[in-house]
Amino acid sequence: MNDVSEILKKAIQELKGEGLNPDLLLVGPRFLEYSAPVLKEHASTLKIYKIDELGFDAVVADSSFFGQIRRASRRISVEPLFREKEMWEELQKLDV
């Protein structure tokens, strides 16, 4: 979970560094499943919407400029973290 929090905070800081105000978070169902506790801490500053097509990904954006300029958003993914977690669980089952 800590990794997701850091990835999300980094995306937010990058947008703020470009003079934008990230206030929107679009999340896929697998992203939501994996990172729900982290999203609770950002719920007061970001409007969060579930978008089925995003899968393991999320998009952090400034809603004022979203869709108008490319740099107004950042796409992040938890798929590599999810796959790593699954791998470690499988290794633990093997009792290696």
TORZAGU-722392 format. One record per atom (N, C-alpha, C, CB): x, y, z. Coordinates in Angstrom, 1 decimal. Glycine has a CB too. Layout:
// residues N
        x        y        z
        X        Y        Z
...
//
This chain:
// residues 96
        x        y        z
      0.8     -1.2      0.0
      0.0      0.0      0.0
      0.9      1.3      0.0
     -0.9      0.0      1.2
      2.0      1.2      0.7
      2.9      2.4      0.8
      3.4      2.8     -0.6
      4.0      2.1      1.7
      3.6      1.8     -1.5
      4.1      2.1     -2.8
      3.0      2.9     -3.6
      4.4      0.8     -3.6
      1.8      2.5     -3.5
      0.7      3.1     -4.2
      0.6      4.6     -3.7
     -0.6      2.4     -4.0
      0.7      4.8     -2.4
      0.6      6.1     -1.8
      1.7      7.0     -2.4
      0.7      6.1     -0.3
      2.9      6.5     -2.5
      4.0      7.2     -3.0
      3.9      7.6     -4.5
      5.3      6.5     -2.8
      3.4      6.6     -5.3
      3.2      6.8     -6.7
      2.1      7.9     -6.9
      2.8      5.5     -7.4
      1.1      7.8     -6.2
      0.0      8.8     -6.3
      0.5     10.2     -5.9
     -1.2      8.4     -5.4
      1.2     10.3     -4.7
      1.7     11.6     -4.3
      2.7     12.2     -5.3
      2.4     11.4     -2.9
      3.5     11.3     -5.9
      4.4     11.8     -6.9
      3.7     12.4     -8.1
      5.4     10.7     -7.3
      2.7     11.7     -8.6
      1.9     12.2     -9.7
      1.3     13.6     -9.4
      0.8     11.2    -10.1
      0.7     13.7     -8.2
      0.1     14.9     -7.7
      1.1     16.0     -7.6
     -0.6     14.7     -6.3
      2.3     15.7     -7.1
      3.4     16.8     -7.0
      3.9     17.2     -8.3
      4.5     16.2     -6.1
      4.0     16.3     -9.3
      4.4     16.6    -10.6
      3.4     17.6    -11.3
      4.5     15.3    -11.5
      2.1     17.4    -11.1
      1.1     18.3    -11.7
      1.2     19.6    -11.0
     -0.3     17.6    -11.5
      1.3     19.6     -9.7
      1.4     20.9     -8.9
      2.7     21.7     -9.3
      1.4     20.6     -7.4
      3.8     20.9     -9.6
      5.0     21.6    -10.1
      4.9     22.2    -11.4
      6.1     20.5    -10.1
      3.9     21.8    -12.2
      3.6     22.5    -13.5
      2.6     23.5    -13.4
      3.2     21.4    -14.5
      2.2     23.9    -12.1
      1.2     25.0    -11.9
     -0.2     24.5    -12.1
      1.5     26.0    -12.9
     -0.5     23.3    -12.0
     -1.8     22.7    -12.1
     -2.4     22.4    -10.7
     -1.9     21.5    -13.0
     -3.7     22.2    -10.7
     -4.3     21.8     -9.4
     -5.0     20.5     -9.6
     -5.3     22.9     -9.0
     -4.3     19.4     -9.3
     -4.9     18.1     -9.4
     -6.1     17.9     -8.4
     -3.9     17.0     -9.2
     -7.3     17.7     -9.0
     -8.5     17.6     -8.1
     -9.4     16.4     -8.6
     -9.3     18.8     -8.2
     -8.9     15.6     -9.5
     -9.7     14.5    -10.1
     -8.9     13.3    -10.2
    -10.2     14.9    -11.5
     -9.5     12.2     -9.8
     -8.8     10.9     -9.9
     -9.8      9.9    -10.5
     -8.4     10.4     -8.5
     -9.5      9.4    -11.6
    -10.3      8.3    -12.3
     -9.6      7.0    -12.1
    -10.4      8.6    -13.9
    -10.3      6.0    -11.5
     -9.6      4.8    -11.1
    -10.3      3.6    -11.8
     -9.6      4.6     -9.6
     -9.5      2.6    -12.2
    -10.1      1.4    -12.7
    -10.5      0.5    -11.5
     -9.1      0.6    -13.6
    -11.3     -0.5    -11.7
    -11.8     -1.4    -10.6
    -10.6     -2.2    -10.0
    -12.8     -2.4    -11.2
     -9.6     -2.6    -10.7
     -8.5     -3.3    -10.1
     -7.6     -2.4     -9.3
     -7.7     -4.1    -11.2
     -7.5     -1.2     -9.8
     -6.7     -0.2     -9.0
     -7.5      0.1     -7.7
     -6.6      1.2     -9.8
     -8.8      0.3     -7.8
     -9.6      0.5     -6.6
     -9.5     -0.6     -5.6
    -11.0      0.7     -7.0
     -9.6     -1.9     -6.1
     -9.5     -3.1     -5.3
     -8.1     -3.1     -4.5
     -9.6     -4.3     -6.1
     -7.1     -2.8     -5.2
     -5.7     -2.9     -4.6
     -5.4     -1.7     -3.7
     -4.7     -2.9     -5.7
     -6.0     -0.6     -3.9
     -5.5      0.6     -3.2
     -6.6      1.4     -2.5
     -4.8      1.5     -4.1
     -7.7      0.8     -2.2
     -8.8      1.5     -1.5
     -8.4      2.2     -0.2
     -9.9      0.5     -1.2
     -7.6      1.6      0.7
     -7.2      2.3      1.9
     -6.4      3.6      1.6
     -6.4      1.4      2.8
     -5.6      3.6      0.6
     -4.8      4.8      0.2
     -5.7      5.8     -0.3
     -3.7      4.4     -0.9
     -6.7      5.5     -1.1
     -7.6      6.5     -1.7
     -8.4      7.2     -0.6
     -8.5      5.8     -2.7
     -8.7      6.5      0.5
     -9.5      7.2      1.6
     -8.7      8.4      2.1
     -9.7      6.2      2.7
     -7.4      8.4      2.1
     -6.7      9.6      2.6
     -6.7     10.7      1.6
     -5.2      9.2      3.0
     -7.0     10.5      0.4
     -7.0     11.5     -0.6
     -8.4     11.9     -1.0
     -6.3     11.0     -1.9
     -9.4     11.3     -0.4
    -10.8     11.6     -0.7
    -11.3     13.0     -0.4
    -11.7     10.6      0.1
    -10.6     13.7      0.5
    -11.0     15.1      0.8
    -10.5     16.1     -0.2
    -10.5     15.4      2.2
     -9.4     15.7     -1.0
     -8.8     16.6     -1.9
     -9.1     16.3     -3.4
     -7.4     16.7     -1.7
     -9.5     15.0     -3.6
     -9.7     14.6     -5.0
    -11.1     14.0     -5.2
     -8.7     13.5     -5.4
    -11.7     14.4     -6.3
    -13.0     13.7     -6.7
    -12.6     12.4     -7.3
    -13.9     14.7     -7.6
    -13.1     11.3     -6.8
    -12.7     10.0     -7.3
    -13.9      9.3     -8.0
    -12.2      9.1     -6.1
    -13.6      8.9     -9.2
    -14.6      8.2    -10.1
    -14.1      6.9    -10.5
    -15.0      9.1    -11.2
    -14.9      5.9    -10.5
    -14.5      4.5    -11.0
    -14.9      4.4    -12.5
    -15.2      3.4    -10.2
    -13.9      4.1    -13.3
    -14.0      3.9    -14.7
    -13.6      2.5    -15.1
    -13.2      5.0    -15.6
    -14.5      1.6    -15.4
    -14.2      0.2    -15.7
    -13.1      0.0    -16.7
    -15.5     -0.5    -16.1
    -13.0      0.8    -17.7
    -12.1      0.6    -18.8
    -10.6      0.8    -18.3
    -12.4      1.5    -19.9
    -10.4      1.4    -17.2
     -9.0      1.7    -16.7
     -8.3      0.5    -16.1
     -9.0      2.8    -15.7
     -9.1     -0.5    -15.7
     -8.5     -1.7    -15.2
     -7.6     -1.5    -14.0
     -7.7     -2.4    -16.2
     -6.3     -1.7    -14.1
     -5.3     -1.6    -13.0
     -4.8     -0.1    -13.0
     -4.1     -2.5    -13.3
     -5.3      0.8    -13.8
     -4.7      2.1    -13.9
     -5.6      3.1    -13.3
     -4.5      2.5    -15.4
     -5.0      4.3    -13.1
     -5.7      5.5    -12.6
     -5.1      6.7    -13.3
     -5.6      5.6    -11.0
     -5.9      7.7    -13.4
     -5.5      9.0    -14.0
     -5.8     10.1    -13.0
     -6.3      9.3    -15.3
     -4.7     10.8    -12.7
     -4.8     12.0    -11.8
     -4.8     13.2    -12.7
     -3.6     12.1    -10.8
     -5.7     14.1    -12.5
     -5.8     15.2    -13.4
     -6.3     16.5    -12.7
     -6.8     14.9    -14.5
     -6.1     17.6    -13.4
     -6.7     18.9    -13.1
     -7.9     19.0    -13.9
     -5.6     20.1    -13.4
     -9.1     19.0    -13.3
    -10.3     19.0    -14.1
    -10.6     20.2    -14.9
    -11.5     18.8    -13.1
     -9.9     21.3    -14.6
    -10.1     22.5    -15.4
     -9.4     22.4    -16.8
     -9.4     23.7    -14.7
     -8.4     21.6    -16.9
     -7.7     21.4    -18.1
     -7.7     20.0    -18.7
     -6.2     21.9    -17.9
     -8.3     19.1    -18.0
     -8.4     17.7    -18.5
     -9.0     17.6    -19.8
     -9.1     16.8    -17.5
     -8.3     16.9    -20.8
     -8.8     16.8    -22.1
     -8.4     17.9    -23.0
    -10.3     16.7    -22.1
     -7.9     19.0    -22.4
     -7.5     20.2    -23.2
     -6.0     20.2    -23.5
     -7.9     21.5    -22.5
     -5.3     19.9    -22.5
     -3.8     19.9    -22.7
     -3.3     18.5    -22.1
     -3.1     21.1    -22.0
     -2.3     18.0    -22.8
     -1.8     16.6    -22.4
     -1.2     16.6    -21.0
     -0.8     16.2    -23.5
     -0.5     17.6    -20.7
      0.2     17.6    -19.4
     -0.7     17.8    -18.2
      1.3     18.7    -19.4
     -2.0     18.0    -18.4
     -2.9     18.2    -17.3
     -3.2     16.9    -16.5
     -4.1     18.9    -17.8
     -2.7     15.8    -16.9
     -3.0     14.5    -16.2
     -1.8     13.6    -16.2
     -4.2     13.8    -16.9
     -1.8     12.7    -15.3
     -0.8     11.6    -15.2
     -1.5     10.3    -15.0
      0.2     11.9    -14.0
     -1.1      9.3    -15.8
     -1.7      8.0    -15.7
     -0.7      7.1    -14.9
     -1.9      7.3    -17.1
     -1.2      6.4    -13.9
     -0.4      5.5    -13.1
     -1.1      4.1    -13.1
     -0.3      6.1    -11.6
     -0.3      3.1    -12.7
     -0.8      1.8    -12.7
     -0.3      1.0    -11.5
     -0.3      1.0    -14.0
     -1.1      0.1    -11.0
     -0.7     -0.7     -9.9
     -0.5     -2.2    -10.4
     -1.7     -0.7     -8.8
     -0.6     -2.4    -11.7
     -0.5     -3.8    -12.2
      0.9     -4.4    -11.8
     -0.7     -3.8    -13.7
      2.0     -3.7    -12.0
      3.3     -4.3    -11.6
      3.3     -4.7    -10.1
      4.4     -3.4    -11.9
      2.7     -3.8     -9.2
      2.7     -4.1     -7.8
      1.8     -5.3     -7.5
      2.2     -2.8     -7.0
      0.7     -5.3     -8.2
     -0.3     -6.4     -8.0
      0.3     -7.7     -8.4
     -1.6     -6.2     -8.8
      1.0     -7.8     -9.6
      1.7     -9.0    -10.1
      2.8     -9.4     -9.1
      2.3     -8.8    -11.5
      3.5     -8.5     -8.6
      4.6     -8.8     -7.6
      4.0     -9.4     -6.4
      5.4     -7.5     -7.3
      2.9     -8.9     -5.9
      2.2     -9.4     -4.7
      1.8    -10.8     -4.9
      1.0     -8.5     -4.3
      1.2    -11.1     -6.1
      0.7    -12.4     -6.5
      1.9    -13.4     -6.5
      0.0    -12.4     -7.8
      3.1    -12.9     -7.1
      4.2    -13.8     -7.1
      4.7    -14.2     -5.7
      5.4    -13.1     -7.9
      4.8    -13.2     -4.8
      5.2    -13.5     -3.5
      4.3    -14.5     -2.8
      5.4    -12.3     -2.7
      3.0    -14.3     -3.0
      2.0    -15.2     -2.4
      2.2    -16.6     -2.9
      0.6    -14.8     -2.7
      2.5    -16.8     -4.2
      2.7    -18.1     -4.8
      4.0    -18.7     -4.2
      2.8    -18.0     -6.3
      5.0    -17.9     -4.0
      6.2    -18.5     -3.4
      6.0    -18.9     -2.0
      7.3    -17.4     -3.5
      5.2    -18.2     -1.3
      4.9    -18.6      0.1
      4.2    -19.9      0.2
      4.1    -17.5      0.8
      3.3    -20.1     -0.8
      2.6    -21.4     -0.9
      3.5    -22.6     -1.1
      1.5    -21.3     -2.0
      4.6    -22.3     -1.9
      5.5    -23.3     -2.2
      6.4    -23.7     -1.0
      6.4    -22.9     -3.4
      6.4    -22.8      0.0
      7.2    -23.0      1.2
      8.7    -23.1      0.9
      6.7    -24.3      1.9
      9.1    -22.1      0.1
     10.5    -22.1     -0.3
     11.3    -21.3      0.6
     10.7    -21.5     -1.7
//
